[in-house]
Amino acid sequence: MCCRPPLVARLPYRCASPVAFARGTLNAGHDTISSPSHSITWSLDPVGNFSSTTTDGGSAVNNIFNKQNEETAAGFSTLAFDANGNFTTDDHR
């Protein structure tokens, strides 16, 4: 008999928000990049989708997700999916 983990109900994603990335030179303590040459910050919704993305301190790009956690809008772009959940188009193609 194979051991399998028990099925668990879907729980809210528990990651600290925002999540950040920075590229640059570390300080003397090797724990901070004081003047990043590039940075990206992601804010998460309660289930862990990237609800917004900010690059290099610019304006945030907001994202919208449906009940299936499919991204239906990224900034001003509208996204579409077929009945199987496959990405089919955005308003730029």
Backbone as a printed PyTorch tensor [residue, N CA C, xyz], in Angstrom:
tensor([[[  0.8460,  -1.1820,   0.0000],
         [  0.0000,   0.0000,   0.0000],
         [  0.8880,   1.2400,   0.0000]],

        [[  0.5350,   2.1770,  -0.8080],
         [  1.3070,   3.4090,  -0.9480],
         [  0.8180,   4.4560,   0.0550]],

        [[  1.7460,   5.1450,   0.6330],
         [  1.3820,   6.2390,   1.5480],
         [  1.1460,   7.5040,   0.7350]],

        [[  0.0180,   8.1130,   0.9010],
         [ -0.2940,   9.3650,   0.2110],
         [ -0.6520,  10.4150,   1.2500]],

        [[ -0.2710,  11.6710,   0.9860],
         [ -0.6720,  12.7240,   1.9140],
         [ -2.1800,  12.9250,   1.8500]],

        [[ -2.7970,  13.3240,   2.9470],
         [ -4.2420,  13.5430,   2.9310],
         [ -4.6050,  14.7110,   2.0210]],

        [[ -5.7950,  14.6550,   1.4470],
         [ -6.2780,  15.7730,   0.6470],
         [ -6.5520,  16.9420,   1.5800]],

        [[ -6.1830,  18.1160,   1.1580],
         [ -6.3350,  19.3100,   1.9900],
         [ -7.2020,  20.3070,   1.2490]],

        [[ -8.1110,  20.9190,   1.9620],
         [ -8.9450,  21.9570,   1.3530],
         [ -8.0480,  23.1150,   0.9380]],

        [[ -8.4400,  23.8130,  -0.1000],
         [ -7.6620,  24.9510,  -0.5730],
         [ -7.6510,  26.0390,   0.4910]],

        [[ -6.4670,  26.4260,   0.9040],
         [ -6.3030,  27.4560,   1.9220],
         [ -5.7250,  28.7050,   1.2850]],

        [[ -5.9760,  29.8720,   1.8790],
         [ -5.3840,  31.0970,   1.3370],
         [ -3.8630,  31.0030,   1.3270]],

        [[ -3.2590,  31.5840,   0.3040],
         [ -1.8090,  31.6160,   0.1770],
         [ -1.2410,  32.4680,   1.2980]],

        [[ -0.2120,  32.0100,   1.9640],
         [  0.3100,  32.7210,   3.1250],
         [  1.7250,  33.2340,   2.8920]],

        [[  1.9250,  33.9460,   1.8320],
         [  3.2240,  34.5430,   1.5460],
         [  3.1360,  36.0230,   1.8850]],

        [[  4.2190,  36.5430,   2.4080],
         [  4.2340,  37.9750,   2.7270],
         [  4.0600,  38.7670,   1.4400]],

        [[  3.2590,  39.7840,   1.4880],
         [  3.0620,  40.6420,   0.3350],
         [  3.4710,  42.0500,   0.7330]],

        [[  4.2260,  42.7640,  -0.0140],
         [  4.6800,  42.4300,  -1.3570],
         [  5.9290,  41.5470,  -1.3510]],

        [[  6.1540,  40.9080,  -2.5030],
         [  7.3580,  40.1270,  -2.7400],
         [  8.2470,  41.0000,  -3.6170]],

        [[  9.5430,  41.0550,  -3.3110],
         [ 10.4030,  41.9830,  -4.0510],
         [ 11.6710,  41.3020,  -4.5470]],

        [[ 12.1840,  41.8200,  -5.6550],
         [ 13.4470,  41.4120,  -6.2440],
         [ 14.2610,  42.6730,  -6.4770]],

        [[ 15.5610,  42.6280,  -6.2010],
         [ 16.4250,  43.7770,  -6.4830],
         [ 17.7740,  43.2670,  -6.9720]],

        [[ 18.3600,  44.0010,  -7.9180],
         [ 19.6960,  43.6880,  -8.4170],
         [ 20.5790,  44.8930,  -8.1440]],

        [[ 21.7600,  44.6600,  -7.6050],
         [ 22.6880,  45.7460,  -7.3300],
         [ 23.8130,  45.2580,  -6.4400]],

        [[ 24.4510,  46.1760,  -5.7260],
         [ 25.5800,  45.8560,  -4.8660],
         [ 25.1350,  45.7660,  -3.4210]],

        [[ 25.5100,  44.6800,  -2.7530],
         [ 25.1760,  44.5070,  -1.3400],
         [ 25.9740,  45.4690,  -0.4740]],

        [[ 25.3880,  45.8420,   0.6640],
         [ 26.0940,  46.6700,   1.6260],
         [ 27.1290,  45.8240,   2.3640]],

        [[ 27.8630,  46.4430,   3.2960],
         [ 28.9270,  45.7420,   4.0310],
         [ 28.3790,  44.5780,   4.8530]],

        [[ 27.1450,  44.6790,   5.3400],
         [ 26.5350,  43.6060,   6.1230],
         [ 25.9560,  42.4880,   5.2640]],

        [[ 25.9910,  42.6600,   3.9530],
         [ 25.4840,  41.6590,   3.0020],
         [ 24.0110,  41.3080,   3.2330]],

        [[ 23.2100,  42.3120,   3.6210],
         [ 21.7910,  42.0400,   3.8600],
         [ 20.8600,  43.0470,   3.1820]],

        [[ 21.4120,  44.0260,   2.4770],
         [ 20.5770,  45.0530,   1.8420],
         [ 21.2310,  45.5430,   0.5600]],

        [[ 20.4050,  45.7900,  -0.4430],
         [ 20.8620,  46.4810,  -1.6480],
         [ 20.3080,  47.8910,  -1.5340]],

        [[ 21.1730,  48.8350,  -1.1600],
         [ 20.6920,  50.1870,  -0.8680],
         [ 20.3080,  50.9770,  -2.1120]],

        [[ 20.9940,  50.7840,  -3.2200],
         [ 20.6700,  51.4810,  -4.4680],
         [ 20.5600,  50.4670,  -5.6000]],

        [[ 19.4040,  49.7870,  -5.7020],
         [ 19.2850,  48.7480,  -6.7340],
         [ 19.3460,  49.3350,  -8.1400]],

        [[ 20.0050,  48.6030,  -9.0390],
         [ 20.0460,  49.0090, -10.4400],
         [ 18.7840,  48.5380, -11.1700]],

        [[ 18.0780,  47.5800, -10.5730],
         [ 16.8400,  47.0610, -11.1540],
         [ 16.0070,  46.4600, -10.0290]],

        [[ 14.7060,  46.7060, -10.0330],
         [ 13.8540,  46.1260,  -8.9850],
         [ 12.4690,  45.8190,  -9.5340]],

        [[ 11.8640,  44.7860,  -8.9710],
         [ 10.4840,  44.4140,  -9.2990],
         [  9.7970,  44.0760,  -7.9810]],

        [[  8.5890,  44.5870,  -7.7900],
         [  7.8060,  44.2850,  -6.6020],
         [  6.4540,  43.7370,  -7.0480]],

        [[  6.0600,  42.6060,  -6.4580],
         [  4.7810,  41.9870,  -6.7640],
         [  3.9120,  42.0390,  -5.5170]],

        [[  2.6590,  42.4450,  -5.6610],
         [  1.6830,  42.3570,  -4.5780],
         [  0.8050,  41.1510,  -4.8640]],

        [[  0.4560,  40.4240,  -3.8140],
         [ -0.3120,  39.1860,  -3.9730],
         [ -1.7310,  39.3520,  -3.4680]],

        [[ -2.6870,  38.6830,  -4.1370],
         [ -4.0550,  38.6330,  -3.6230],
         [ -4.1390,  37.4980,  -2.5910]],

        [[ -5.2870,  37.2980,  -1.9510],
         [ -5.3880,  36.2890,  -0.8890],
         [ -5.0630,  34.8520,  -1.3050]],

        [[ -5.1650,  34.5130,  -2.6080],
         [ -4.8400,  33.1520,  -3.0330],
         [ -3.4720,  33.0490,  -3.6990]],

        [[ -2.6930,  34.1280,  -3.6990],
         [ -1.3300,  34.0860,  -4.2010],
         [ -1.1230,  34.5190,  -5.6350]],

        [[ -2.1560,  35.0580,  -6.2990],
         [ -1.9850,  35.6020,  -7.6440],
         [ -1.2700,  36.9500,  -7.5500]],

        [[ -0.4630,  37.2880,  -8.5560],
         [  0.1990,  38.5860,  -8.5890],
         [ -0.8330,  39.6510,  -8.9510]],

        [[ -1.3720,  40.3430,  -7.9530],
         [ -2.4250,  41.3290,  -8.2020],
         [ -1.8790,  42.6130,  -8.8210]],

        [[ -0.5950,  42.9090,  -8.5890],
         [  0.0340,  44.0410,  -9.2680],
         [  1.5390,  43.8220,  -9.3280]],

        [[  2.1620,  44.4550, -10.3210],
         [  3.6080,  44.3680, -10.5130],
         [  4.1320,  45.7740, -10.7500]],

        [[  5.1970,  46.1230, -10.0340],
         [  5.8410,  47.4240, -10.2110],
         [  7.2970,  47.1740, -10.5830]],

        [[  7.7530,  47.7830, -11.6750],
         [  9.1300,  47.6000, -12.1410],
         [  9.8880,  48.9150, -12.0270]],

        [[ 11.0380,  48.8610, -11.3820],
         [ 11.9430,  50.0040, -11.2300],
         [ 11.2450,  51.2560, -10.7090]],

        [[ 10.3210,  51.0780,  -9.7810],
         [  9.6540,  52.2080,  -9.1360],
         [  8.6260,  52.9160,  -9.9970]],

        [[  8.3010,  52.3640, -11.1610],
         [  7.3170,  52.9790, -12.0510],
         [  5.8920,  52.7450, -11.5660]],

        [[  4.9530,  52.9710, -12.4310],
         [  3.5440,  52.7650, -12.1000],
         [  3.2320,  51.2730, -12.0160]],

        [[  2.3650,  50.9180, -11.0920],
         [  1.9650,  49.5150, -10.9270],
         [  1.1050,  49.0680, -12.1040]],

        [[  1.3170,  47.8370, -12.5490],
         [  0.4560,  47.1960, -13.5450],
         [ -0.4520,  46.2610, -12.7660]],

        [[ -1.7480,  46.5350, -12.7820],
         [ -2.7060,  45.7340, -12.0270],
         [ -3.2200,  44.5770, -12.8600]],

        [[ -3.4130,  43.4440, -12.2060],
         [ -3.8740,  42.2280, -12.8660],
         [ -5.2080,  41.7940, -12.2550]],

        [[ -6.0730,  41.2250, -13.0790],
         [ -7.3830,  40.7580, -12.6180],
         [ -7.4830,  39.2650, -12.9130]],

        [[ -8.0150,  38.4990, -11.9580],
         [ -8.1370,  37.0550, -12.0810],
         [ -9.5880,  36.6370, -11.8880]],

        [[-10.0130,  35.5780, -12.5920],
         [-11.3690,  35.0590, -12.4210],
         [-11.3800,  33.9820, -11.3310]],

        [[-12.5240,  33.3250, -11.1360],
         [-12.6540,  32.3090, -10.0790],
         [-11.7920,  31.0750, -10.3260]],

        [[-11.3440,  30.8700, -11.5660],
         [-10.4750,  29.7450, -11.8890],
         [ -8.9940,  30.1330, -11.7580]],

        [[ -8.7410,  31.3420, -11.2180],
         [ -7.3860,  31.9010, -11.0840],
         [ -6.6980,  32.0990, -12.4250]],

        [[ -7.4920,  32.3150, -13.4810],
         [ -6.9500,  32.6660, -14.7780],
         [ -6.8430,  34.1840, -14.8360]],

        [[ -5.7140,  34.6780, -15.2980],
         [ -5.5300,  36.1260, -15.4030],
         [ -6.3590,  36.6240, -16.5800]],

        [[ -7.3230,  37.4970, -16.3250],
         [ -8.2130,  37.9830, -17.3820],
         [ -7.8550,  39.3830, -17.8560]],

        [[ -7.0040,  40.0780, -17.1120],
         [ -6.5280,  41.3940, -17.5260],
         [ -5.1670,  41.6400, -16.8950]],

        [[ -4.2570,  42.1880, -17.7050],
         [ -2.9350,  42.5910, -17.2430],
         [ -2.7420,  44.0270, -17.6890]],

        [[ -2.8400,  44.9430, -16.7380],
         [ -2.8010,  46.3560, -17.1110],
         [ -3.9940,  46.6670, -17.9880]],

        [[ -3.7200,  47.1830, -19.1970],
         [ -4.8020,  47.5210, -20.1200],
         [ -5.0980,  46.4020, -21.1120]],

        [[ -4.4110,  45.2630, -20.9960],
         [ -4.6170,  44.1410, -21.9130],
         [ -5.6820,  43.1980, -21.3830]],

        [[ -6.6050,  42.7950, -22.2470],
         [ -7.6350,  41.8270, -21.8950],
         [ -7.2040,  40.4580, -22.4050]],

        [[ -7.3160,  39.4450, -21.5490],
         [ -6.8960,  38.0910, -21.8940],
         [ -8.1130,  37.1830, -21.9830]],

        [[ -8.0430,  36.1110, -22.7950],
         [ -9.1730,  35.1950, -22.9590],
         [ -8.6870,  33.7520, -22.9080]],

        [[ -9.6020,  32.8610, -22.4990],
         [ -9.3080,  31.4330, -22.3580],
         [-10.4170,  30.6200, -22.9880]],

        [[-10.0820,  29.4180, -23.4800],
         [-11.1060,  28.5320, -24.0080],
         [-11.7420,  27.7330, -22.8670]],

        [[-12.6840,  26.8570, -23.1950],
         [-13.4200,  26.1000, -22.1750],
         [-12.5190,  25.1710, -21.3690]],

        [[-11.3550,  24.8130, -21.9140],
         [-10.4090,  23.9520, -21.2010],
         [ -9.4270,  24.7350, -20.3490]],

        [[ -9.5430,  26.0650, -20.3340],
         [ -8.6530,  26.8880, -19.5380],
         [ -7.3670,  27.2740, -20.2270]],

        [[ -7.2780,  27.0130, -21.5410],
         [ -6.0740,  27.3700, -22.2890],
         [ -6.1290,  28.8320, -22.7110]],

        [[ -5.0170,  29.5330, -22.5860],
         [ -4.9150,  30.9180, -23.0270],
         [ -5.1180,  30.9620, -24.5340]],

        [[ -6.0230,  31.8120, -25.0040],
         [ -6.3050,  31.8640, -26.4370],
         [ -5.9010,  33.1850, -27.0710]],

        [[ -6.0760,  34.3050, -26.3740],
         [ -5.7880,  35.5900, -27.0140],
         [ -5.7010,  36.6970, -25.9700]],

        [[ -5.0450,  37.7710, -26.3950],
         [ -5.1450,  39.0220, -25.6460],
         [ -5.5010,  40.1010, -26.6660]],

        [[ -5.6970,  41.3180, -26.2180],
         [ -6.1580,  42.3330, -27.1560],
         [ -5.0300,  42.9030, -28.0210]],

        [[ -3.8190,  42.3130, -27.9360],
         [ -2.7070,  42.7440, -28.7640],
         [ -2.3680,  41.7400, -29.8680]],

        [[ -3.1130,  40.6060, -29.9700],
         [ -2.8640,  39.6310, -31.0270],
         [ -4.1500,  39.3050, -31.7360]]])
